[in-house]
Amino acid sequence: MTGIVFDLDGTLIDSAPDIRAAANAVLAAEGRAPLTLAQATHFIGNGASVFVTRMAEAADLPDDPDTHARLLTGFLERYETAVDLTRPYPGVPEALDALAASGHTLGLCTNKPAGPTRAVLAHLGLSGWFKVIVGGDSLPVRKPDPAPLLAAAERLGGAALYVGDSEIDAETAQHAGIPFALFTEGYRKRPAEQIPHDRRFARFGDLPRLAGDLLGSTVS
């Protein structure tokens, strides 16, 4: 049995519309213009606090601890239940089914806080596949520090593959010494060729075969 760990936002789910809606509600309360979807997508990846910092900078809001704390509190209040606009990428449930049926144990390692992670998984009916969830607030550090990924791997009894969509995910896998599969249709900032990876894929229908090839196992 082989553990496979996944990133969440931009990898399994397209959550940028919900994240943008939560951010824009905060900005509206501050009397500021909304973020575009492209801006919100670009700001995702380093956790909620960094997202809020980038949001505030784009809105020309003051860069001070009190303002940041107020914005972060407002954002997290909305983010906790921001699920209505989020969708799994095509083929995700089927790929998870195939991997689990082949004996792989599955986990999540994401910079999304654990509460919103569990909420969106439950809303989308994806919770049952994951034996382990390590969120952005589960440990004192976040990706690209390898500790969250290593913690997820340890709780799975070992992991032979990390699946993600971004430069941060690639760096995390490198630091952890775990092979990395890059989903090319997510929230990466650079061309896929410039992101270190062991395999890459654009369709989740290809992931079970790719994982089987990389791990030397047979996937149903």
Accessible surface in RSA format (square Angstrom, percent):
REM  Atomic radii and reference values for relative SASA: ProtOr
REM  Chains: A
REM  Algorithm: Lee & Richards
REM  Probe-radius: 1.40
REM  Slices: 20
REM RES _ NUM      All-atoms   Total-Side   Main-Chain    Non-polar    All polar
REM                ABS   REL    ABS   REL    ABS   REL    ABS   REL    ABS   REL
RES MET A   1   185.54  96.1 100.12  66.3  85.42 203.4  90.40  76.9  95.14 126.0
RES THR A   2    38.97  27.7  34.68  35.2   4.29  10.2  11.12  14.9  27.85  42.1
RES GLY A   3     2.76   3.4   0.00   N/A   2.76   3.4   0.00   0.0   2.76   6.2
RES ILE A   4     0.23   0.1   0.23   0.2   0.00   0.0   0.23   0.2   0.00   0.0
RES VAL A   5     0.00   0.0   0.00   0.0   0.00   0.0   0.00   0.0   0.00   0.0
RES PHE A   6     0.00   0.0   0.00   0.0   0.00   0.0   0.00   0.0   0.00   0.0
RES ASP A   7     9.19   6.4   9.19   9.1   0.00   0.0   0.00   0.0   9.19   9.2
RES LEU A   8     0.00   0.0   0.00   0.0   0.00   0.0   0.00   0.0   0.00   0.0
RES ASP A   9    14.87  10.4  10.52  10.5   4.35  10.3   5.01  11.8   9.87   9.8
RES GLY A  10     0.00   0.0   0.00   N/A   0.00   0.0   0.00   0.0   0.00   0.0
RES THR A  11     0.00   0.0   0.00   0.0   0.00   0.0   0.00   0.0   0.00   0.0
RES LEU A  12     0.00   0.0   0.00   0.0   0.00   0.0   0.00   0.0   0.00   0.0
RES ILE A  13     0.00   0.0   0.00   0.0   0.00   0.0   0.00   0.0   0.00   0.0
RES ASP A  14    50.92  35.7  50.20  50.0   0.72   1.7   7.38  17.4  43.54  43.4
RES SER A  15     0.69   0.6   0.69   0.9   0.00   0.0   0.69   1.5   0.00   0.0
RES ALA A  16     2.55   2.3   2.55   3.9   0.00   0.0   2.55   3.6   0.00   0.0
RES PRO A  17    35.66  26.0  32.73  29.8   2.93  10.6  34.01  28.1   1.65  10.3
RES ASP A  18     7.70   5.4   7.50   7.5   0.20   0.5   0.84   2.0   6.86   6.8
RES ILE A  19     5.05   2.9   5.05   3.8   0.00   0.0   5.05   3.6   0.00   0.0
RES ARG A  20    83.24  34.9  83.24  42.4   0.00   0.0   4.47   6.1  78.76  47.7
RES ALA A  21    48.46  44.6  35.87  55.3  12.60  28.7  42.58  60.0   5.89  15.6
RES ALA A  22     4.95   4.5   0.62   1.0   4.32   9.8   4.45   6.3   0.50   1.3
RES ALA A  23     0.00   0.0   0.00   0.0   0.00   0.0   0.00   0.0   0.00   0.0
RES ASN A  24    26.07  18.0  22.56  21.8   3.51   8.4  14.85  35.7  11.22  10.8
RES ALA A  25    41.10  37.8  28.23  43.6  12.87  29.3  36.45  51.3   4.65  12.3
RES VAL A  26     7.43   4.9   6.22   5.6   1.21   2.9   7.43   6.5   0.00   0.0
RES LEU A  27     0.29   0.2   0.29   0.2   0.00   0.0   0.29   0.2   0.00   0.0
RES ALA A  28    70.24  64.6  48.98  75.6  21.26  48.4  53.44  75.3  16.80  44.5
RES ALA A  29    83.63  76.9  38.98  60.2  44.65 101.6  51.79  72.9  31.84  84.3
RES GLU A  30    49.62  28.5  26.55  20.1  23.07  54.9   6.98  13.5  42.64  34.8
RES GLY A  31    68.95  85.0   0.00   N/A  68.95  85.0  37.14 101.9  31.81  71.2
RES ARG A  32    88.21  37.0  74.31  37.9  13.89  33.1  17.83  24.4  70.38  42.7
RES ALA A  33    78.25  71.9  59.84  92.3  18.41  41.9  66.14  93.1  12.11  32.1
RES PRO A  34    88.03  64.2  72.87  66.4  15.16  55.1  73.42  60.6  14.61  90.8
RES LEU A  35     4.71   2.6   4.08   2.9   0.63   1.6   4.21   3.0   0.50   1.3
RES THR A  36    71.93  51.2  71.29  72.3   0.64   1.5  69.07  92.8   2.85   4.3
RES LEU A  37    80.65  44.9  77.97  55.8   2.68   6.7  77.97  54.8   2.68   7.2
RES ALA A  38    76.08  69.9  61.41  94.8  14.67  33.4  69.16  97.4   6.92  18.3
RES GLN A  39    65.90  36.8  62.39  45.6   3.50   8.3  24.87  52.9  41.02  31.1
RES ALA A  40     0.00   0.0   0.00   0.0   0.00   0.0   0.00   0.0   0.00   0.0
RES THR A  41    32.87  23.4  32.84  33.3   0.03   0.1  27.67  37.2   5.20   7.9
RES HIS A  42   103.30  56.5  98.72  68.6   4.58  11.7  58.55  60.3  44.75  52.1
RES PHE A  43    23.44  11.7  23.42  14.5   0.02   0.1  23.42  14.2   0.02   0.1
RES ILE A  44    12.27   7.0   9.46   7.0   2.81   6.8  11.10   8.0   1.17   3.2
RES GLY A  45    24.39  30.1   0.00   N/A  24.39  30.1  17.91  49.1   6.48  14.5
RES ASN A  46    33.77  23.3  32.86  31.8   0.91   2.2   1.66   4.0  32.11  31.0
RES GLY A  47     8.85  10.9   0.00   N/A   8.85  10.9   6.40  17.5   2.45   5.5
RES ALA A  48    13.87  12.8   5.68   8.8   8.19  18.6   8.08  11.4   5.79  15.4
RES SER A  49    39.05  33.0  36.51  48.7   2.54   5.8  17.16  36.5  21.90  30.7
RES VAL A  50    42.72  28.1  41.99  38.0   0.73   1.8  42.72  37.1   0.00   0.0
RES PHE A  51     6.37   3.2   6.24   3.9   0.14   0.4   6.24   3.8   0.14   0.4
RES VAL A  52     0.00   0.0   0.00   0.0   0.00   0.0   0.00   0.0   0.00   0.0
RES THR A  53    64.24  45.7  61.02  61.9   3.21   7.7  50.83  68.3  13.41  20.3
RES ARG A  54    72.85  30.6  70.83  36.1   2.03   4.8  21.71  29.7  51.15  31.0
RES MET A  55     0.00   0.0   0.00   0.0   0.00   0.0   0.00   0.0   0.00   0.0
RES ALA A  56    10.42   9.6  10.42  16.1   0.00   0.0  10.42  14.7   0.00   0.0
RES GLU A  57   136.22  78.2 115.82  87.6  20.41  48.6  48.77  94.3  87.45  71.4
RES ALA A  58    49.73  45.7   6.83  10.5  42.91  97.6  19.28  27.2  30.45  80.7
RES ALA A  59    15.50  14.3   0.50   0.8  15.00  34.1  10.90  15.3   4.61  12.2
RES ASP A  60   118.75  83.2 107.20 106.7  11.55  27.3  28.44  66.9  90.31  90.1
RES LEU A  61    16.11   9.0   4.21   3.0  11.90  29.9   4.75   3.3  11.36  30.6
RES PRO A  62    75.70  55.2  60.89  55.5  14.81  53.8  72.87  60.2   2.83  17.6
RES ASP A  63   146.26 102.4 110.30 109.8  35.96  85.0  40.34  94.9 105.92 105.6
RES ASP A  64    51.62  36.2  46.86  46.6   4.77  11.3  35.44  83.4  16.19  16.1
RES PRO A  65   114.64  83.5 103.34  94.2  11.29  41.0 110.83  91.5   3.81  23.7
RES ASP A  66   115.90  81.2 109.58 109.1   6.31  14.9  30.41  71.6  85.48  85.3
RES THR A  67     9.05   6.4   9.02   9.1   0.03   0.1   0.23   0.3   8.83  13.3
RES HIS A  68    47.72  26.1  45.76  31.8   1.96   5.0  38.43  39.6   9.29  10.8
RES ALA A  69    54.86  50.4  49.89  77.0   4.97  11.3  54.12  76.2   0.75   2.0
RES ARG A  70   121.39  51.0 109.67  55.9  11.72  27.9  71.90  98.3  49.48  30.0
RES LEU A  71     0.93   0.5   0.51   0.4   0.41   1.0   0.93   0.7   0.00   0.0
RES LEU A  72    38.22  21.3  38.22  27.3   0.00   0.0  38.22  26.8   0.00   0.0
RES THR A  73    76.49  54.4  72.19  73.2   4.30  10.3  49.20  66.1  27.29  41.3
RES GLY A  74    12.30  15.2   0.00   N/A  12.30  15.2  11.83  32.5   0.48   1.1
RES PHE A  75     1.50   0.8   1.50   0.9   0.00   0.0   1.50   0.9   0.00   0.0
RES LEU A  76    59.88  33.4  58.14  41.6   1.75   4.4  58.36  41.0   1.52   4.1
RES GLU A  77   119.30  68.5  95.55  72.3  23.75  56.5  46.28  89.5  73.02  59.6
RES ARG A  78    89.80  37.7  80.82  41.2   8.98  21.4  32.55  44.5  57.25  34.7
RES TYR A  79    12.11   5.7  10.49   6.0   1.62   4.2   3.32   2.5   8.79  10.8
RES GLU A  80    77.90  44.7  77.58  58.7   0.32   0.8  35.34  68.4  42.56  34.8
RES THR A  81    99.51  70.8  86.43  87.6  13.09  31.2  65.60  88.1  33.91  51.3
RES ALA A  82    18.44  17.0   5.30   8.2  13.14  29.9  12.85  18.1   5.59  14.8
RES VAL A  83    19.33  12.7  18.76  17.0   0.57   1.4  18.76  16.3   0.57   1.5
RES ASP A  84   101.07  70.8  91.89  91.5   9.18  21.7  28.28  66.6  72.79  72.6
RES LEU A  85    91.44  50.9  81.05  58.0  10.40  26.1  82.42  57.9   9.02  24.3
RES THR A  86     0.48   0.3   0.48   0.5   0.00   0.0   0.00   0.0   0.48   0.7
RES ARG A  87   134.25  56.4 134.25  68.4   0.00   0.0  60.67  82.9  73.58  44.6
RES PRO A  88    38.21  27.8  25.65  23.4  12.56  45.7  25.65  21.2  12.56  78.1
RES TYR A  89    27.06  12.6  24.83  14.1   2.23   5.8  23.40  17.6   3.65   4.5
RES PRO A  90   117.68  85.8 100.42  91.5  17.26  62.7 111.53  92.1   6.15  38.2
RES GLY A  91    26.14  32.2   0.00   N/A  26.14  32.2  16.07  44.1  10.07  22.6
RES VAL A  92     0.00   0.0   0.00   0.0   0.00   0.0   0.00   0.0   0.00   0.0
RES PRO A  93    46.06  33.6  45.80  41.7   0.27   1.0  46.05  38.0   0.01   0.1
RES GLU A  94   116.28  66.8 108.36  82.0   7.92  18.9  66.19 128.0  50.09  40.9
RES ALA A  95     2.28   2.1   0.00   0.0   2.28   5.2   2.10   3.0   0.18   0.5
RES LEU A  96     0.01   0.0   0.01   0.0   0.00   0.0   0.01   0.0   0.00   0.0
RES ASP A  97    81.16  56.8  79.00  78.6   2.16   5.1  15.68  36.9  65.48  65.3
RES ALA A  98    19.73  18.1  14.06  21.7   5.66  12.9  19.63  27.6   0.10   0.3
RES LEU A  99     0.12   0.1   0.12   0.1   0.00   0.0   0.12   0.1   0.00   0.0
RES ALA A 100    42.78  39.3  27.66  42.7  15.12  34.4  28.13  39.6  14.65  38.8
RES ALA A 101    78.10  71.8  37.95  58.6  40.15  91.3  50.13  70.6  27.97  74.1
RES SER A 102    32.63  27.6   0.19   0.2  32.45  74.7   8.81  18.8  23.82  33.4
RES GLY A 103    28.48  35.1   0.00   N/A  28.48  35.1  28.26  77.5   0.22   0.5
RES HIS A 104    11.13   6.1   4.01   2.8   7.12  18.2   3.45   3.6   7.68   8.9
RES THR A 105    23.77  16.9  22.30  22.6   1.47   3.5  22.54  30.3   1.23   1.9
RES LEU A 106     1.44   0.8   0.79   0.6   0.65   1.6   0.79   0.6   0.65   1.7
RES GLY A 107     0.00   0.0   0.00   N/A   0.00   0.0   0.00   0.0   0.00   0.0
RES LEU A 108     0.00   0.0   0.00   0.0   0.00   0.0   0.00   0.0   0.00   0.0
RES CYS A 109     0.09   0.1   0.09   0.1   0.00   0.0   0.00   0.0   0.09   0.1
RES THR A 110     3.85   2.7   1.83   1.9   2.03   4.8   0.00   0.0   3.85   5.8
RES ASN A 111    10.75   7.4   7.30   7.1   3.45   8.3   6.40  15.4   4.35   4.2
RES LYS A 112    10.09   4.9   4.07   2.5   6.02  14.3   5.36   4.8   4.73   5.0
RES PRO A 113    16.13  11.8  16.13  14.7   0.00   0.0  16.13  13.3   0.00   0.0
RES ALA A 114    23.63  21.7  23.63  36.5   0.00   0.0  23.63  33.3   0.00   0.0
RES GLY A 115    28.55  35.2   0.00   N/A  28.55  35.2  21.04  57.7   7.51  16.8
RES PRO A 116     5.01   3.7   3.63   3.3   1.38   5.0   4.12   3.4   0.89   5.6
RES THR A 117     0.00   0.0   0.00   0.0   0.00   0.0   0.00   0.0   0.00   0.0
RES ARG A 118   130.06  54.6 126.04  64.3   4.02   9.6  52.10  71.2  77.96  47.2
RES ALA A 119    34.24  31.5  20.34  31.4  13.90  31.6  29.79  41.9   4.45  11.8
RES VAL A 120     1.40   0.9   1.40   1.3   0.00   0.0   1.40   1.2   0.00   0.0
RES LEU A 121     0.76   0.4   0.76   0.5   0.00   0.0   0.76   0.5   0.00   0.0
RES ALA A 122    68.24  62.7  46.73  72.1  21.52  48.9  50.29  70.8  17.96  47.6
RES HIS A 123    96.52  52.8  63.14  43.9  33.38  85.4  44.31  45.7  52.21  60.8
RES LEU A 124    36.08  20.1  11.69   8.4  24.39  61.3  16.90  11.9  19.17  51.6
RES GLY A 125    55.58  68.5   0.00   N/A  55.58  68.5  34.89  95.8  20.69  46.3
RES LEU A 126     1.84   1.0   1.84   1.3   0.00   0.0   1.84   1.3   0.00   0.0
RES SER A 127    50.58  42.7  43.13  57.6   7.45  17.2  39.07  83.2  11.51  16.1
RES GLY A 128    70.59  87.0   0.00   N/A  70.59  87.0  45.58 125.1  25.00  56.0
RES TRP A 129    51.24  20.6  44.79  21.7   6.45  15.1  42.06  22.4   9.18  14.9
RES PHE A 130    17.64   8.8   0.00   0.0  17.64  45.9   0.00   0.0  17.64  50.5
RES LYS A 131   145.45  71.0 113.01  69.3  32.44  77.2  69.59  62.6  75.86  80.8
RES VAL A 132     8.09   5.3   6.37   5.8   1.71   4.1   8.05   7.0   0.03   0.1
RES ILE A 133    17.67  10.1  10.89   8.1   6.78  16.3  10.89   7.8   6.78  18.4
RES VAL A 134     2.75   1.8   2.72   2.5   0.03   0.1   2.72   2.4   0.03   0.1
RES GLY A 135     1.26   1.6   0.00   N/A   1.26   1.6   0.00   0.0   1.26   2.8
RES GLY A 136     9.06  11.2   0.00   N/A   9.06  11.2   3.39   9.3   5.66  12.7
RES ASP A 137    94.47  66.2  64.25  64.0  30.22  71.5  39.29  92.5  55.18  55.0
RES SER A 138    52.75  44.6  17.93  23.9  34.82  80.2  21.65  46.1  31.11  43.6
RES LEU A 139    60.72  33.8  49.14  35.2  11.58  29.1  53.36  37.5   7.36  19.8
RES PRO A 140   138.73 101.1  94.96  86.6  43.77 159.1 107.82  89.0  30.91 192.1
RES VAL A 141    59.42  39.1  54.60  49.4   4.82  11.6  59.03  51.3   0.39   1.0
RES ARG A 142    88.56  37.2  77.89  39.7  10.67  25.4  11.65  15.9  76.91  46.6
RES LYS A 143     8.39   4.1   4.15   2.5   4.23  10.1   0.95   0.9   7.44   7.9
RES PRO A 144    41.62  30.3  41.32  37.7   0.30   1.1  41.62  34.4   0.00   0.0
RES ASP A 145    55.39  38.8  46.80  46.6   8.59  20.3  14.73  34.7  40.66  40.5
RES PRO A 146    33.70  24.6  33.70  30.7   0.00   0.0  33.70  27.8   0.00   0.0
RES ALA A 147    37.36  34.4  31.73  49.0   5.63  12.8  35.52  50.0   1.85   4.9
RES PRO A 148     3.60   2.6   3.60   3.3   0.00   0.0   3.60   3.0   0.00   0.0
RES LEU A 149     0.11   0.1   0.11   0.1   0.00   0.0   0.11   0.1   0.00   0.0
RES LEU A 150    79.56  44.3  75.89  54.3   3.67   9.2  76.25  53.6   3.31   8.9
RES ALA A 151    25.42  23.4  19.67  30.4   5.75  13.1  24.67  34.7   0.76   2.0
RES ALA A 152     0.00   0.0   0.00   0.0   0.00   0.0   0.00   0.0   0.00   0.0
RES ALA A 153     8.64   7.9   8.64  13.3   0.00   0.0   8.64  12.2   0.00   0.0
RES GLU A 154   139.42  80.0 120.54  91.2  18.88  44.9  46.90  90.7  92.52  75.5
RES ARG A 155   142.81  60.0 109.04  55.6  33.76  80.4  50.65  69.2  92.16  55.9
RES LEU A 156    22.61  12.6   1.49   1.1  21.12  53.1   5.45   3.8  17.15  46.2
RES GLY A 157    74.74  92.2   0.00   N/A  74.74  92.2  37.16 102.0  37.58  84.2
RES GLY A 158    36.33  44.8   0.00   N/A  36.33  44.8  32.28  88.6   4.05   9.1
RES ALA A 159    21.88  20.1   0.08   0.1  21.80  49.6   1.81   2.5  20.07  53.2
RES ALA A 160    32.27  29.7  26.88  41.5   5.39  12.3  31.76  44.7   0.51   1.4
RES LEU A 161     0.18   0.1   0.18   0.1   0.00   0.0   0.18   0.1   0.00   0.0
RES TYR A 162     0.00   0.0   0.00   0.0   0.00   0.0   0.00   0.0   0.00   0.0
RES VAL A 163     0.00   0.0   0.00   0.0   0.00   0.0   0.00   0.0   0.00   0.0
RES GLY A 164     0.00   0.0   0.00   N/A   0.00   0.0   0.00   0.0   0.00   0.0
RES ASP A 165     2.69   1.9   2.69   2.7   0.00   0.0   0.00   0.0   2.69   2.7
RES SER A 166    11.60   9.8  11.60  15.5   0.00   0.0   7.97  17.0   3.63   5.1
RES GLU A 167    28.71  16.5  24.59  18.6   4.12   9.8  23.39  45.2   5.32   4.3
RES ILE A 168    26.32  15.0  25.79  19.2   0.54   1.3  26.27  18.9   0.05   0.1
RES ASP A 169     1.98   1.4   1.98   2.0   0.00   0.0   0.00   0.0   1.98   2.0
RES ALA A 170     1.43   1.3   0.95   1.5   0.48   1.1   1.07   1.5   0.36   0.9
RES GLU A 171    71.76  41.2  70.79  53.6   0.97   2.3  19.11  37.0  52.65  43.0
RES THR A 172     0.00   0.0   0.00   0.0   0.00   0.0   0.00   0.0   0.00   0.0
RES ALA A 173     0.88   0.8   0.74   1.1   0.14   0.3   0.74   1.0   0.14   0.4
RES GLN A 174   114.02  63.8  88.40  64.6  25.63  61.0  35.64  75.9  78.38  59.4
RES HIS A 175   104.24  57.0  72.91  50.7  31.33  80.1  52.61  54.2  51.63  60.1
RES ALA A 176    16.74  15.4   0.00   0.0  16.74  38.1   1.78   2.5  14.96  39.6
RES GLY A 177    67.44  83.2   0.00   N/A  67.44  83.2  37.42 102.7  30.01  67.2
RES ILE A 178    18.27  10.4  11.10   8.3   7.17  17.3  12.38   8.9   5.89  16.0
RES PRO A 179    50.03  36.5  45.28  41.3   4.75  17.3  49.33  40.7   0.70   4.4
RES PHE A 180     5.31   2.7   5.28   3.3   0.03   0.1   5.28   3.2   0.03   0.1
RES ALA A 181     0.00   0.0   0.00   0.0   0.00   0.0   0.00   0.0   0.00   0.0
RES LEU A 182     0.00   0.0   0.00   0.0   0.00   0.0   0.00   0.0   0.00   0.0
RES PHE A 183     4.39   2.2   4.39   2.7   0.00   0.0   4.39   2.7   0.00   0.0
RES THR A 184    18.03  12.8  14.10  14.3   3.93   9.4  11.40  15.3   6.63  10.0
RES GLU A 185    93.26  53.5  73.91  55.9  19.35  46.1  26.15  50.6  67.11  54.8
RES GLY A 186    20.59  25.4   0.00   N/A  20.59  25.4   0.00   0.0  20.59  46.1
RES TYR A 187    17.52   8.2  13.48   7.7   4.05  10.5  15.86  11.9   1.67   2.1
RES ARG A 188    78.30  32.9  58.24  29.7  20.06  47.8   4.95   6.8  73.35  44.5
RES LYS A 189    85.21  41.6  47.67  29.2  37.54  89.4  45.93  41.3  39.28  41.8
RES ARG A 190    98.83  41.5  95.83  48.8   3.00   7.1  44.28  60.5  54.55  33.1
RES PRO A 191    66.95  48.8  61.79  56.3   5.15  18.7  66.19  54.7   0.75   4.7
RES ALA A 192     8.55   7.9   7.39  11.4   1.15   2.6   7.39  10.4   1.15   3.1
RES GLU A 193   124.19  71.3  93.51  70.7  30.67  73.0  55.69 107.7  68.50  55.9
RES GLN A 194   106.00  59.3  86.36  63.1  19.64  46.8  36.49  77.7  69.52  52.7
RES ILE A 195     1.76   1.0   0.01   0.0   1.75   4.2   0.49   0.4   1.26   3.4
RES PRO A 196    65.73  47.9  51.26  46.7  14.47  52.6  64.21  53.0   1.52   9.5
RES HIS A 197    59.07  32.3  26.35  18.3  32.71  83.7  16.88  17.4  42.18  49.1
RES ASP A 198    71.87  50.3  53.21  53.0  18.66  44.1   7.03  16.5  64.84  64.7
RES ARG A 199    94.11  39.5  90.54  46.2   3.57   8.5  27.93  38.2  66.18  40.1
RES ARG A 200   105.21  44.2  85.68  43.7  19.53  46.5  18.03  24.6  87.19  52.8
RES PHE A 201     9.92   5.0   1.94   1.2   7.97  20.7   9.92   6.0   0.00   0.0
RES ALA A 202    51.41  47.3  38.51  59.4  12.90  29.4  38.51  54.2  12.90  34.2
RES ARG A 203   150.63  63.2 146.28  74.6   4.34  10.3  65.63  89.7  84.99  51.5
RES PHE A 204     2.04   1.0   0.74   0.5   1.30   3.4   0.74   0.4   1.30   3.7
RES GLY A 205    55.62  68.6   0.00   N/A  55.62  68.6  29.89  82.0  25.74  57.6
RES ASP A 206    35.06  24.6  34.38  34.2   0.68   1.6   3.04   7.2  32.02  31.9
RES LEU A 207     0.47   0.3   0.47   0.3   0.00   0.0   0.47   0.3   0.00   0.0
RES PRO A 208    14.05  10.2  14.05  12.8   0.00   0.0  14.05  11.6   0.00   0.0
RES ARG A 209   144.07  60.5 135.00  68.8   9.07  21.6  76.24 104.2  67.83  41.1
RES LEU A 210    11.84   6.6  10.58   7.6   1.26   3.2  11.84   8.3   0.00   0.0
RES ALA A 211     0.00   0.0   0.00   0.0   0.00   0.0   0.00   0.0   0.00   0.0
RES GLY A 212     5.99   7.4   0.00   N/A   5.99   7.4   4.05  11.1   1.94   4.3
RES ASP A 213    90.02  63.1  64.28  64.0  25.74  60.9  22.67  53.3  67.35  67.2
RES LEU A 214    43.54  24.2  19.49  13.9  24.05  60.5  20.17  14.2  23.37  62.9
RES LEU A 215    41.23  23.0  10.28   7.4  30.95  77.8  15.89  11.2  25.34  68.2
RES GLY A 216    71.69  88.4   0.00   N/A  71.69  88.4  37.02 101.6  34.66  77.6
RES SER A 217    45.46  38.4  25.64  34.2  19.82  45.6  34.17  72.8  11.29  15.8
RES THR A 218   123.81  88.1 105.50 107.0  18.30  43.6  73.59  98.8  50.21  75.9
RES VAL A 219    28.41  18.7   2.25   2.0  26.16  63.0   2.25   2.0  26.16  71.0
RES SER A 220   105.37  89.0  54.35  72.5  51.02 117.5  65.48 139.4  39.88  55.9
END  Absolute sums over single chains surface
CHAIN  1 A     9427.2       7005.1       2422.1       5226.0       4201.2
END  Absolute sums over all chains
TOTAL          9427.2       7005.1       2422.1       5226.0       4201.2
